[in-house]
């Protein structure tokens, strides 16, 4: 079972990736790559689900 610090690290890492992906989406939108935007938005949704799961794990500790 992961420790509290392991989960906190994963959350921080995921948040950084999320922020970077949001920036990438903005760039894709501004250059008209809408097909790639949809894929990136799905990745954001997956990250949000993982973040919720990690926060739940952290709350249970």
Secondary structure as GFF3:
##gff-version 3
##sequence-region A 1 61
A	DSSP	alpha_helix	4	30	.	.	.	ID=ss1
A	DSSP	alpha_helix	34	60	.	.	.	ID=ss2
###
